[in-house]
Amino acid sequence: MPSIRSLPEPQKKRRKVAHDTGVAADIKSIEDALASSVKASTSLNKLADLVDLVVKQQEPQVVSKGIYALYRIFTLIISTGKLSISGDDAAKAVKAWLWERLHAYTDFLLGLLKDEEKVLRTWFSVHDDIRWFFLRESVPVLEKAPKNRQLSASKNLLSILEKLSTFPTEQAELNEWWVPEFGAKPPKPKGANGDEDEDEPMPKEDEDEVEDDWRKFFEDEPAPQDIKQKSSRLHKMTIHQSLHSLSSHKAVFTRTWLTLLSRLALTGRESEEEQQEKKILAVRVLNVMHRGVLPHLTRPVLVMDWIAGCVDYGGSLGLLALNGLFTLMKDYNLDYPSFYTRLYAFLDRDVLHLKHRARFFRMTELFLSSTLLPATLLASFIKRLSRLSLNAPPAAIVMIIPFTYNILKKHPALMVMIHRDGDSGFEDPFLPDEPNPLSTNALESSLWELYSHRSHYHATVSVLCKVFSEAFTKPGYAMEDFLDHSYATLFDTDVDRKIKKEPALAMEVEGFGGNAKLDLFPSERPETDEDLVASGTKDIVKELWVF
């Protein structure tokens, strides 16, 4: 029995190579023929054959040869002015045909940019040299882009940066190279290890000196600074040294993102269409900011102004920007005193109807998780949510109730808001229009709005709301179990619920048996002869002919 081979048969391999060589030869021959035709102004019909041949290929080497062959041919066609000629109908038809072939070539190149090959997707994230060169070269490309194309260039750059799934965090992680020669350890710069200091002779101590005369430090003139020695420490790294430097990778990463964010800043002077496009791109940036950008910047606080501008813009954009701002405060010691005031301003009627409603509750739960926050501040948040629940859909109320329960359980000082007994003429001291959450008098109020939901038309809401009238012995709710609810999920829950007791579909009224008719809607006045005639129950002819 022959042994199983892990490699294909040599004959098949030779046939494949021969086939690829034959296709490459065909591409070369067609290219030469087209080059001669362009110079002689003869027929260019073979251009369509070359485009079709290249598009159908699967082998990377053959595709690469075809791409560059078409590039040289189209460059020659453009340089001879055949795409801009004007003349009779025949010349215009040739021009239109050439443009169609050029568009087909362009679409093919764009399709390669979206290739789903795993190796192509990992080049940017894995190979350190490719990532470094791309980040370095993307900045001048973005800066030199014309004003009318800056937004599209920023969009293209963001589409690539979003796919950057990994980034080195330690020097040892710089170990993957597309060009193997870059993997060699670069030479150390001169003076990098303080060689000049080591070459200087150490001063000998005077044997006769019993103790160090420290007073001479104040009596002697200060030694002049050695400018030459200090300048020797300033060293410009080569490309090879930069590729092996983690600080260099972070520097090009930071510069690229700062350049991109400056192009996406909302100044208020844009057109409505451009402003909407920038808003969409900014939302995409904020979705990756706290995990994929901030940890790898040289100084994360450099993006503070851009994030704060997004917060000031408000809406769903400002809502997402709060997460990045909170990350800067928590992990990078950013001082932003008005953070909770800005967060409180987002608690309006719209926040309970946005598609980012679930994400807002996730972030708010994180922002209010500290046990060091004042009770007055927390009372304002749960009171505002309680007031907004009066006009909220059932899916939003289902989020508010466990959210409020968790805060009350974590902060017992707020329990007074559900145990306050007021007089019949009690007026709510809460100030709903006060922007400062520390001055709303919420702690002196109560959560009567949540109590009113005990009579809510939706059974899930009314049952869930009764938790406030019970002892707080239950553990805190897991908010993830309530954040994804909507009208559809609530409806499906009720439809799929098992019926414990069959509902009554009919009833038997006592005292009416046999053929007796039951008048379910009795009249308030006695029937007259006119009513009997109108209903057809009285025979008038029979009454007349009675002798």
C-alpha positions in Angstrom: 0.0 0.0 0.0 1.6 3.3 -1.0 2.3 5.8 1.7 0.0 8.9 2.0 1.7 12.0 0.8 1.2 15.3 2.5 2.2 17.2 -0.6 0.6 17.1 -4.1 2.1 15.0 -6.8 5.1 16.6 -8.5 3.5 16.2 -11.9 0.4 18.2 -10.8 2.6 20.9 -9.4 4.6 21.1 -12.7 1.3 21.4 -14.6 0.1 24.2 -12.4 3.3 26.1 -12.7 3.3 25.5 -16.4 -0.3 26.8 -16.6 0.6 29.9 -14.6 3.6 30.5 -16.8 1.4 30.2 -19.9 -1.1 32.8 -18.6 1.7 35.1 -17.7 3.1 34.8 -21.2 -0.3 35.5 -22.7 -0.5 38.7 -20.5 2.9 39.7 -21.7 2.1 39.2 -25.4 -1.2 41.0 -25.2 0.5 43.9 -23.4 3.2 44.2 -26.1 0.5 44.1 -28.8 -1.5 46.8 -27.1 1.5 49.0 -26.6 2.2 48.8 -30.3 -1.4 49.5 -31.2 -1.5 52.6 -28.9 1.6 54.0 -30.5 0.3 53.2 -34.0 -3.2 54.4 -33.2 -4.7 51.1 -34.4 -7.4 48.8 -32.9 -7.4 48.3 -29.1 -9.9 45.5 -29.0 -7.4 43.3 -27.2 -7.7 45.6 -24.2 -11.0 44.0 -23.3 -9.4 40.5 -23.6 -6.6 41.6 -21.2 -9.1 43.0 -18.7 -11.2 39.8 -18.8 -8.1 37.6 -18.5 -6.8 39.4 -15.4 -10.1 39.6 -13.6 -10.7 35.8 -14.0 -7.3 34.9 -12.5 -7.0 33.4 -8.9 -3.2 33.0 -8.5 -1.7 36.1 -6.8 1.4 36.1 -9.0 -0.6 36.1 -12.2 -3.0 38.8 -10.8 0.0 40.9 -9.9 1.5 40.7 -13.4 -1.9 41.5 -14.9 -2.4 44.5 -12.7 0.9 46.1 -13.6 0.4 45.2 -17.3 -3.0 47.1 -17.3 -1.4 49.9 -15.4 1.3 50.4 -18.0 -1.2 50.2 -20.9 -3.7 52.7 -19.3 -0.8 55.0 -18.5 0.2 54.9 -22.1 -3.4 55.5 -23.3 -3.8 58.5 -21.0 -0.4 60.0 -22.0 -1.4 59.9 -25.6 -4.7 61.7 -24.9 -7.0 59.0 -26.2 -9.4 59.5 -23.2 -9.9 63.1 -23.9 -10.1 63.2 -27.7 -13.0 65.0 -29.3 -14.2 64.3 -32.8 -16.9 62.5 -34.8 -19.2 59.9 -33.4 -16.8 57.1 -34.0 -14.1 58.8 -31.9 -16.6 59.4 -29.1 -17.6 55.8 -29.2 -14.0 54.7 -28.9 -13.5 57.1 -26.0 -16.6 55.8 -24.2 -15.4 52.2 -24.8 -12.0 53.0 -23.3 -13.6 54.6 -20.2 -15.7 51.4 -19.7 -12.5 49.3 -19.7 -10.8 51.8 -17.3 -13.8 51.6 -14.9 -13.7 47.8 -15.0 -10.0 47.9 -14.1 -10.7 50.4 -11.3 -13.5 48.2 -9.9 -11.2 45.2 -9.9 -8.6 47.1 -7.9 -11.3 48.2 -5.4 -12.4 44.7 -5.1 -8.9 43.6 -4.1 -9.0 46.2 -1.2 -12.0 44.3 0.2 -10.4 40.9 -0.1 -11.6 38.5 2.7 -8.4 36.4 2.5 -7.3 35.8 6.1 -3.7 36.4 5.3 -4.4 39.8 3.8 -6.5 40.8 6.8 -3.8 39.9 9.2 -1.0 41.8 7.5 -2.0 45.1 9.0 -2.6 43.8 12.5 0.3 41.3 12.7 3.3 42.6 10.8 4.9 45.5 12.7 6.8 46.9 9.7 3.7 47.1 7.5 1.7 48.8 10.2 4.5 51.3 11.0 5.0 52.3 7.4 1.3 52.6 6.8 0.7 54.8 9.8 3.7 57.0 8.9 2.7 57.5 5.3 -1.1 58.0 5.9 -0.5 61.4 7.6 1.0 63.2 4.6 -1.6 61.6 2.3 -4.3 63.0 4.5 -2.7 66.4 4.9 -2.2 66.8 1.1 -5.7 65.7 0.2 -7.7 68.5 -1.6 -10.3 70.2 0.5 -13.2 68.6 -1.4 -11.7 65.2 -0.9 -10.6 65.4 2.7 -13.8 63.8 4.0 -13.6 60.8 1.7 -9.9 60.4 2.5 -10.7 60.4 6.2 -13.4 57.9 5.7 -11.1 55.5 3.8 -8.4 55.9 6.5 -10.9 55.2 9.3 -12.1 52.1 7.5 -8.6 50.7 7.6 -7.9 51.8 11.2 -11.1 50.1 12.4 -9.7 46.8 11.3 -6.5 47.2 13.5 -7.4 44.6 16.0 -4.1 44.4 17.9 -1.2 46.8 18.7 2.0 46.1 20.6 2.1 47.0 24.2 5.5 45.7 25.1 8.9 45.9 23.4 9.0 42.1 23.1 5.8 42.1 21.0 7.7 43.7 18.1 8.6 40.4 16.5 6.6 39.9 13.3 8.1 41.3 10.1 6.9 41.1 6.5 10.4 42.0 5.3 12.6 39.4 7.1 15.7 41.7 7.0 13.9 44.2 9.3 13.9 41.5 12.0 17.6 41.8 12.6 18.5 43.7 15.8 19.4 47.3 14.8 22.7 48.9 16.0 22.5 51.0 19.1 22.9 54.7 18.7 26.1 56.3 20.0 25.9 57.5 23.5 22.6 55.8 24.1 23.9 53.8 27.0 25.9 56.7 28.5 29.2 55.5 27.1 30.7 59.0 27.3 30.0 59.2 31.0 31.7 55.9 31.5 34.8 57.0 29.7 35.3 59.9 32.0 37.8 59.1 34.9 36.3 59.1 38.3 37.7 61.7 40.6 40.0 60.3 43.3 39.2 61.1 46.9 41.8 62.9 48.9 43.2 60.5 51.5 43.9 63.3 53.9 40.4 64.6 53.7 38.5 63.2 56.7 35.0 64.3 55.7 33.3 65.7 52.7 33.1 69.5 52.8 29.5 69.9 51.6 29.7 73.7 52.1 31.8 74.0 49.0 28.7 73.2 47.0 27.3 76.7 47.9 30.6 78.6 47.6 31.8 77.4 44.2 30.6 78.9 41.0 28.1 76.6 39.1 29.9 74.7 36.3 28.9 75.8 32.8 26.5 73.5 31.0 28.2 71.3 28.5 26.2 72.1 25.4 28.1 69.6 23.2 27.6 66.8 25.7 23.8 67.5 25.9 23.4 67.6 22.2 25.1 64.3 21.8 22.1 62.7 23.6 19.7 63.9 20.9 19.7 61.1 18.3 17.4 60.7 15.3 16.6 57.1 14.9 16.9 55.4 11.6 14.0 53.5 10.0 15.4 50.2 11.2 15.8 51.5 14.8 12.3 53.0 14.7 10.8 49.7 13.7 12.2 48.1 16.8 11.1 51.0 19.1 7.8 50.7 20.9 7.7 54.5 21.4 8.1 55.1 17.7 5.2 52.8 17.0 3.1 54.7 19.5 4.2 58.0 18.0 3.1 57.3 14.5 -0.1 55.8 15.8 -0.8 58.9 17.8 0.0 61.3 15.0 -2.2 59.4 12.6 -5.2 59.5 14.9 -4.7 63.2 15.8 -4.6 64.1 12.2 -7.7 62.1 11.4 -9.6 63.5 14.4 -8.8 67.1 13.3 -10.5 66.4 10.0 -13.6 65.1 11.7 -14.0 68.0 14.2 -17.5 69.5 14.0 -17.0 73.3 13.6 -20.6 74.3 12.8 -19.5 75.8 9.5 -20.0 72.7 7.4 -23.0 72.1 5.1 -25.8 70.0 6.5 -24.7 67.0 4.3 -21.1 67.3 5.4 -22.0 67.7 9.0 -24.1 64.6 8.9 -21.3 62.6 7.3 -18.8 63.8 9.9 -21.3 62.8 12.6 -21.5 59.3 11.2 -17.7 59.0 11.1 -17.4 60.4 14.6 -19.8 57.7 15.9 -17.6 55.0 14.3 -14.5 56.5 16.0 -16.1 56.6 19.4 -17.1 53.0 19.1 -13.4 52.0 19.1 -12.0 54.9 21.0 -11.9 53.5 24.6 -10.5 50.1 23.7 -8.6 50.4 20.4 -7.2 54.0 20.5 -6.7 55.4 24.0 -4.5 52.6 25.4 -2.0 53.0 22.6 -1.6 56.8 22.4 1.6 58.4 23.8 -0.6 60.8 25.8 -4.3 59.9 25.8 -5.3 63.3 27.1 -4.4 64.7 23.7 -7.8 63.7 22.4 -9.6 65.4 25.3 -10.6 68.4 23.3 -12.1 66.4 20.4 -14.1 64.1 22.8 -15.3 67.1 24.8 -16.5 68.7 21.6 -18.5 65.6 20.8 -20.0 65.8 24.2 -21.0 69.4 23.7 -22.6 68.4 20.4 -25.1 66.3 22.3 -27.5 63.7 20.9 -26.4 60.2 20.3 -22.9 61.4 19.4 -22.4 63.1 22.8 -23.8 60.1 24.5 -21.1 57.9 23.0 -18.4 60.5 23.7 -19.2 60.3 27.5 -17.7 56.8 27.6 -14.3 58.0 26.2 -14.4 61.0 28.5 -15.1 58.8 31.5 -12.2 56.5 30.5 -9.8 59.5 30.4 -11.0 60.5 33.9 -10.8 57.0 35.4 -7.6 55.7 33.8 -5.6 58.8 32.9 -6.4 61.2 35.7 -8.3 63.7 33.5 -9.9 66.5 35.6 -13.4 67.2 34.2 -15.5 68.6 37.1 -18.7 69.0 35.1 -18.9 65.4 33.9 -21.9 64.5 36.0 -23.6 67.7 35.1 -23.2 66.9 31.4 -24.4 63.3 32.0 -27.5 64.6 33.9 -28.3 66.9 30.9 -28.6 63.8 28.7 -31.5 62.5 30.8 -34.3 63.7 28.6 -37.3 62.2 26.9 -35.4 61.3 23.8 -32.8 59.1 25.6 -35.5 56.5 26.3 -36.4 56.3 22.6 -33.0 56.2 21.0 -31.5 53.0 19.6 -28.5 53.7 21.9 -30.8 53.4 24.9 -29.3 50.1 26.1 -25.8 51.5 25.8 -26.7 54.6 27.7 -27.9 52.5 30.7 -24.8 50.4 30.5 -22.6 53.5 30.7 -24.7 55.2 33.3 -24.6 52.1 35.5 -20.8 52.3 35.2 -20.6 56.0 35.9 -22.7 55.8 39.0 -21.1 52.6 40.4 -18.8 54.4 42.8 -19.9 54.3 46.5 -18.2 57.6 47.1 -20.8 59.6 45.1 -23.0 62.0 47.1 -26.5 60.8 47.8 -27.9 64.1 46.5 -26.3 63.5 43.1 -27.7 59.9 42.9 -31.1 61.0 44.0 -31.3 63.5 41.1 -30.5 60.8 38.6 -33.1 58.2 39.8 -35.7 60.9 40.3 -35.2 62.3 36.8 -35.5 58.7 35.4 -38.6 58.2 37.5 -40.2 61.3 36.1 -39.3 60.3 32.5 -40.8 56.9 33.0 -44.3 58.5 33.0 -44.0 59.0 29.2 -41.7 56.1 28.5 -42.5 52.9 26.5 -42.8 49.6 28.5 -39.4 48.4 27.4 -37.7 51.5 28.8 -39.6 51.2 32.1 -38.4 47.6 32.4 -34.9 49.1 32.3 -35.5 51.9 34.8 -37.0 49.8 37.6 -34.0 47.4 38.1 -31.6 50.2 37.5 -33.3 52.2 40.3 -33.5 49.1 42.6 -29.7 48.5 42.2 -28.9 52.1 43.2 -31.2 52.1 46.2 -29.8 48.8 47.4 -26.2 50.1 47.1 -26.9 53.4 48.7 -29.3 53.0 51.7 -29.4 56.7 52.3 -31.8 56.9 49.3 -34.3 54.6 50.9 -36.2 57.5 52.2 -37.4 58.3 48.7 -39.7 55.2 48.7 -40.8 55.4 52.4 -41.8 59.0 52.6 -45.4 59.5 53.6 -46.9 62.8 52.5 -50.0 64.7 53.3 -53.0 64.8 51.0 -51.8 68.2 49.7 -48.2 67.2 49.3 -46.3 69.1 46.7 -43.2 67.6 45.0 -40.2 69.7 45.9 -38.2 68.3 42.9 -37.0 70.9 40.4 -37.0 69.2 37.0 -35.6 72.3 35.2 -32.6 72.6 37.4 -29.4 71.7 35.4 -27.2 71.1 38.4 -27.9 67.6 39.9 -26.8 68.8 43.3 -29.5 71.5 43.5 -32.7 69.7 42.4 -34.1 68.8 45.9 -34.5 65.3 44.7 -33.5 63.8 48.0 -36.5 65.6 49.6 -38.9 64.1 47.1 -40.2 60.6 46.5 -40.4 58.1 43.7 -44.2 58.3 43.4 -43.9 58.0 39.6 -42.6 54.4 39.9 -45.4 53.7 42.4 -47.9 54.7 39.9 -46.7 51.9 37.5 -48.3 49.4 39.9 -51.4 50.0 37.8 -49.6 49.9 34.4 -51.5 48.3 31.5 -48.6 46.0 30.8 -48.4 43.1 33.2 -44.6 42.8 33.2 -44.2 46.5 34.3 -46.9 46.3 37.0 -45.5 43.1 38.5 -41.9 44.3 38.3 -42.7 47.6 40.0 -44.0 45.8 43.1 -40.4 45.0 44.1 -40.2 48.4 45.8 -43.0 47.5 48.2 -41.1 44.4 49.3 -38.1 43.9 51.6 -34.8 44.7 49.9 -33.5 41.2 50.5 -33.1 40.2 46.8 -29.6 40.6 45.3 -29.1 43.3 42.7 -30.5 42.8 39.2 -28.2 41.9 36.3 -28.9 44.8 34.0 -28.0 42.8 30.9 -31.2 40.8 31.4 -33.3 43.9 30.8 -31.3 46.1 28.3 -32.3 44.4 25.1 -36.1 44.5 25.6 -38.3 46.1 23.0 -42.0 46.0 22.0 -41.2 42.9 19.9 -39.5 41.0 22.8 -42.2 41.9 25.3 -44.8 40.7 22.8 -43.0 37.4 22.2 -42.6 36.9 25.9 -46.3 37.2 26.5 -47.2 35.0 23.5 -44.8 32.2 24.5 -45.8 32.3 28.1 -47.4 29.0 29.3 -51.0 29.4 30.6 -51.3 27.9 34.1 -55.1 28.1 34.1 -57.4 28.0 31.1 -59.4 31.2 30.8 -63.2 31.1 30.9 -64.6 31.2 27.4 -68.3 30.7 28.3 -70.6 30.8 31.4 -73.9 29.3 32.3 -76.4 31.7 33.9 -78.6 30.1 36.6 -82.4 30.3 36.3 -82.5 30.2 32.5 -82.8 26.6 31.3 -84.4 25.0 28.2 -85.4 27.3 25.4 -85.7 30.4 27.6 -84.2 33.4 26.0 -81.8 35.6 28.0 -82.0 39.3 27.5 -78.5 40.4 28.0 -79.3 44.1 27.3 -82.6 44.9 29.0 -84.4 48.1 28.2 -84.9 50.7 30.9 -88.6 51.3 29.9 -91.4 48.7 29.3 -92.2 47.7 25.8 -95.2 49.3 24.1 -97.3 48.1 21.2 -95.3 50.2 18.8 -92.1 48.4 20.0 -93.7 45.1 19.3 -94.8 46.1 15.8 -91.4 47.5 15.0 -89.7 44.3 16.2 -92.1 42.1 14.2 -93.3 40.1 17.2 -97.0 41.3 17.0 -99.4 40.2 14.2 -101.5 43.3 13.4 -103.7 41.5 10.9 -104.6 38.8 13.4 -105.6 41.5 15.9 -107.9 43.2 13.4 -109.8 40.0 12.3 -110.7 38.9 15.8 -114.6 38.8 16.2 
